[in-house]
Amino acid sequence: MDSVTLYIKSFPAEVQEILTEIRALIKHKVPDVAESISYGIPAYKTNGKPLIYFAAFKNHIGLYATPQGHEQFKKELSIYKQGKGSVQFPLNKPMPMDLIERIIDFKVLANQEIAKPVKPKKS
């Protein structure tokens, strides 16, 4: 069993369902994503750059798309508790999977831009 599966299985069944759904969404949107455990939580990278992290806590799911991923969705995320580059989705409310999907899409494009080679200037 891989480390992310072990992480997910360490939580109660209802939390496992949410974590599994987020994981499946990431893998569906980014089939070649690199998955690992980093900082003790599931971590995903594209083009060698961090894409998104998620974690479960007693009362919420934490989503970490780094500051740029959160800044783009500032208005929609304003109803949730936030930190720099993080947002907390309460477990007692429906998980905003459509918003999570749009954050993933944004981060994929951002990582592709970062990975584009810089063309040398002609002299």
RASULMO-V85522 format. One record per residue. N is the residue number from 1. RES is the residue in three letters. SS is DSSP state (2 for helix, 1 for strand, 0 for the rest). PHI is phi in whole degrees, 0 to 359 (none if undefined). PSI is psi in degrees with one decimal (999 if undefined). Layout:
((N,RES,SS,PHI,PSI) (N,RES,SS,PHI,PSI))
This chain:
((1,MET,0,none,133.5) (2,ASP,0,283,166.5) (3,SER,2,294,-34.4) (4,VAL,2,290,-39.7) (5,THR,2,298,-43.5) (6,LEU,2,298,-40.6) (7,TYR,2,301,-50.7) (8,ILE,2,299,-42.6) (9,LYS,2,291,-10.5) (10,SER,0,279,-0.8) (11,PHE,0,249,162.6) (12,PRO,0,301,156.1) (13,ALA,2,308,-43.8) (14,GLU,2,293,-32.3) (15,VAL,2,284,-38.3) (16,GLN,2,304,-41.0) (17,GLU,2,301,-45.7) (18,ILE,2,294,-47.1) (19,LEU,2,298,-41.0) (20,THR,2,295,-38.3) (21,GLU,2,294,-43.0) (22,ILE,2,296,-45.0) (23,ARG,2,300,-45.9) (24,ALA,2,297,-39.1) (25,LEU,2,297,-45.5) (26,ILE,2,300,-47.8) (27,LYS,2,293,-32.0) (28,HIS,2,290,-44.7) (29,LYS,2,287,-30.2) (30,VAL,0,225,77.5) (31,PRO,0,304,-30.4) (32,ASP,0,263,19.4) (33,VAL,0,296,143.0) (34,ALA,1,269,122.4) (35,GLU,1,250,136.9) (36,SER,1,202,-179.1) (37,ILE,1,253,125.7) (38,SER,1,222,137.9) (39,TYR,0,57,25.9) (40,GLY,0,81,7.7) (41,ILE,1,225,161.2) (42,PRO,1,301,132.2) (43,ALA,1,228,143.6) (44,TYR,1,228,136.7) (45,LYS,1,230,147.5) (46,THR,1,228,143.2) (47,ASN,0,52,32.1) (48,GLY,0,74,4.8) (49,LYS,1,247,145.9) (50,PRO,1,302,132.8) (51,LEU,1,260,-59.6) (52,ILE,1,196,152.1) (53,TYR,1,232,154.9) (54,PHE,1,216,158.8) (55,ALA,1,205,153.2) (56,ALA,1,253,143.2) (57,PHE,0,226,177.8) (58,LYS,0,305,-43.3) (59,ASN,0,241,0.8) (60,HIS,1,203,167.1) (61,ILE,1,255,128.0) (62,GLY,1,266,133.7) (63,LEU,1,240,130.3) (64,TYR,1,236,101.6) (65,ALA,0,249,18.6) (66,THR,2,64,161.0) (67,PRO,2,307,-40.4) (68,GLN,2,296,-35.0) (69,GLY,2,291,-28.7) (70,HIS,2,273,-35.2) (71,GLU,2,300,-38.4) (72,GLN,0,297,-27.3) (73,PHE,0,244,29.5) (74,LYS,2,309,-48.2) (75,LYS,2,295,-47.8) (76,GLU,2,293,-33.0) (77,LEU,2,278,-10.2) (78,SER,0,298,-20.1) (79,ILE,0,277,-4.5) (80,TYR,0,248,155.2) (81,LYS,1,292,136.0) (82,GLN,1,224,159.4) (83,GLY,1,227,-176.9) (84,LYS,0,294,109.9) (85,GLY,0,77,14.2) (86,SER,1,221,155.6) (87,VAL,1,217,146.6) (88,GLN,1,248,119.9) (89,PHE,1,260,113.9) (90,PRO,1,299,140.7) (91,LEU,0,288,-18.9) (92,ASN,0,270,10.9) (93,LYS,0,231,157.9) (94,PRO,0,301,138.6) (95,MET,0,286,128.3) (96,PRO,0,280,71.2) (97,MET,2,299,-33.3) (98,ASP,2,295,-39.6) (99,LEU,2,292,-43.3) (100,ILE,2,300,-41.4) (101,GLU,2,298,-42.3) (102,ARG,2,292,-34.9) (103,ILE,2,295,-43.2) (104,ILE,2,300,-48.7) (105,ASP,2,303,-45.0) (106,PHE,2,299,-46.4) (107,LYS,2,294,-36.3) (108,VAL,2,300,-48.2) (109,LEU,2,297,-42.0) (110,ALA,2,299,-42.5) (111,ASN,2,292,-33.8) (112,GLN,2,294,-39.9) (113,GLU,2,296,-42.7) (114,ILE,2,297,-36.8) (115,ALA,2,280,-13.5) (116,LYS,0,297,133.8) (117,PRO,0,292,143.7) (118,VAL,0,276,126.2) (119,LYS,0,282,132.9) (120,PRO,0,293,145.6) (121,LYS,0,284,141.5) (122,LYS,0,282,140.7) (123,SER,0,266,999))
